[in-house]
Amino acid sequence: MHKTVVVLLAVVLMGSMAVAELQNVQVGGALRIRGNWYMDQDFNEDVGNTLSYVEQRTRLNVKADFSDGVAAFIEVDSYDVWGDDFRSNYITGVDTRARTFDDVEVYQA
């Protein structure tokens, strides 16, 4: 019992030392939508290999100034191709997409 109280008190004291007052917070971001259309990529007009798609990149960033010389910055990024983010089975809700690029990634921090 005594050991638990000492550990809990140490955690509370360490947590209170890490508190910093925010001086300034900046929130920003960008949304870029681009349409792509490629015609006859292999320079063979006999084969119809036209490709078209719309891509979207969304970025959100937050910068926080805590004190003189102490700041934190993080920016998250999401890249999507329109039409690729649907679930293939709407009745059961099973999502068969690959798990590599369908989430938000940390772009820079």
Sequence and secondary structure as in RCSB ss.txt:
>XXXX:A:sequence
MHKTVVVLLAVVLMGSMAVAELQNVQVGGALRIRGNWYMDQDFNEDVGNTLSYVEQRTRLNVKADFSDGVAAFIE
VDSYDVWGDDFRSNYITGVDTRARTFDDVEVYQA
>XXXX:A:secstr
 HHHHHHHHHHHHHHHHT    SEEEEEEEEEEEEEEE  TTS TTS   EEEEEEEEEEEEEEEEETTEEEEEE
EEEEEETTSS  S TTT    S SSSSS EEEE 
